[in-house]
Amino acid sequence: MKKIKVFVIADHPYSASGVGIQTRYMIENLLETGDYSFVCFGGAIKHNDYKAQKTDKWGDDFIIYPVDGYGQQESVRSILFTEKPDILWFMTDPRFFAWLWEIEDEIRSLVPMVYYHVWDNYPYPDYNSVWYNSTDAIGCISKLTHDIVKTVSPEVDSFYLPHAVNTEIFKPINLDEKSNLREKLNLDKDKFIVFWNSRNARRKHASTLIFWFKEFLDKIGHDKAKLIMHTDPRDQNGPDLFAAIAKLGLTNGEVQFSTNKIDFTQLASMYNASDVTVCISDAEGFGLSTLESMACGTPIIVNMTGGLQDQIVDGEEWYGVGIEPSSKAIIGSQEIPYIYEDRINKDDFINALLKIYEFNEEQRHELGLKARENVMKNFSYEQYWNSWDAKLKEIYEEYGPWGTRSDQKSWELLEV
């Protein structure tokens, strides 16, 4: 059978971003089937060299072209006519792809456009309909996103396909191993460890977390718990976190920063050494760090917003504490006229921490193992790439390979 050639536009597949990681998961596993080849724009990072990149393992079946941003119209046209792909697959926030949809009539006359979509919140974004309607198929990473696409553009083929983690890397350890791991990482065996793994950006509320954690310490004792934040404390997109801990007098190791780039195995160790992972973002399309934590058997505390809602509860079973927003303000911009921003209440968060803190070690471990089961059932690595394999083959069969889309109209007749 002819290999299905997929043209991918997303973060660089070997970048550490959530978009990059999910893109790589999809590509590498589909390459293993022998049914695909990929040509990619590696975007959203700074490049020192713009030469085409290949791997020793995959050779010509996996070619990455470094680009600024996510590419340009001319570079897309060039790839379409030189590589002749069968499908165009792209992922991230729709704000980054207006330039691509502007030439959808050209693209879709040649290949179907498949968009892997994230959207954080309601009200239904009717202003996105022009983009949705300019796409052949839309994969939705959360149930909220899927509901939005079905409602705003019901005639477009859309499907729910959530993110995943590699559960062979992100996996739990037993309590004895946890004690040894803490000793290896120079962490107090008896302290309650709270972990936060996010970019220090405004919507993540890193300073809020530090201020509220201090009030939690005031209740239980400053020697009883530690907050570990895997982030850049001086990221230009967020606040100066060193200033926050200085302001609060948290100068005895109550808050510890992890700033070095680490691999997945090291990251899994940090989840496993912790008692709970928290995410209090006011908007979170999916929340990969909390899913990684659950896969490691560490429960989570999250704001009930975006894709976090899909993770924290499965029917009636909870895998940590989900906090309902106490404020849902409508914010907006010229590109996004209206969207909810979900804020949680300080007391609700502190009470959530107290709830997990008051569990004994065995209770937390048992809750974490249930969280792991939820990941294996609903967000597994195998489900993720198997779903993409089935969907891309379905799209290939329905829309045809390169050069067979003669029935695709690139124009619309209007009566004036």
C-alpha positions, 0 to 999 in steps of 0.5 A: 500500500502507498504510504499516506504522506501527512504535512504537519504544521505545529510546534517543533516535534522535538520541542518540550511544549505540550503541542510539540509532545503530542505532535511527536507522539502522533508522528513517531507511533504512526511511523511505526506502522509503516503506513505513513510518512511525514513532512513537518514545519517545526515551529514556535521555537528559535532556530540556529539553522534552517536546513531540513532535519532528518532522523537516522531512524526514519530518514526520508519518512520524517523530514522537519523544516524549521520555520519562524512562527508556524510558517508562511503561505508561500512556504506552504504552497512550496511544500504542497507542490514539491512533497504532494502530501495527502493530508494537511494536519495542524495543531494549536490555538486558532489565532496562530492560523488565520494566515493558513485559513486565508488560503484554504481554497487553494489547500483544500482543492489539493488535500484535506485540512485536519485541525487538532483544536483546543479551545478553553471556554464558553460562551460559544465562539461564533466568531470561530465559525469561519475557521471551523467551516474552512476545515475538513475535519476537527479533532477536539482535545476536550469534551468542552471543545467538541461541544463548541465545534459541534454547536458552532459548526455542526456540519463540520466533521468533528471528533473527541480525541484527548491528549495522552501521556506515555504511561511506560515513562509516567508510572507510579512507584510504591511507598518504599520507593517513594521514600528512597526517591525523596532521599535521593532528591534531598527532600524531607521524607515527612514533608507534604510536597506540593508540585506545580509544573507550568509555564510562569505565564499570567493565566497560570497564576504562579504568584497567586499560588505562592501567596495562598500556599503561605496561608496554607503554611500558616495553618499547618506550620511552615515546617510541614510542607514544601511547594516545588515549582518547575518553571522559570521564576523570571519568565518575561510572560509572568511575574517575578516569583523571587519577589513574591517569596521575598515579600512573604518571607518564605526564605527557609526553603518553603518554596523551591524552584526547579529551573533546569530542563529535564527529561521525561524520566526526571520529570516523572520522578518529581511527580512521584516524589510529590503528594499532590500536583496543582493547577489553578489556571484561569483557562486551561485547554487541556493541562498536560502536567496534571495528566502526567501526575495522574499517570504517576499515581499522584492526585491532583487539585485543579480549577474546573475549567477547560480540559481539566474537567475531563481528567479530575472526574470520571462519572462519579469517581474523583481523582483529587479535588476539583474546585468550581470557579467562584468568578466567571468574568467575560474578557476579550480582545480584538481577535477573541471578542468574548470568552470566560475567565474562570477564577477560583476562591482562595479559601476553596483552594486552601481547603482543597490542600488541607483535604489532601494533606489530612489524608494519610500516606496510604490514602493518598497512594490509593487515590493516586492509583485510581487516578492512574487507572483513569489515565489508562482507561481514557487517556492512554498512549495507545488509544491516542495514536490508534485513534489518529491512525484510524481517523487519518486513514478514514480521512484518506479514504473519504477525501482521496490522496493527492490530486483526487479532490477535483470535486472540492469547490474553491469558490462560492456563487452569490446572487447580488 
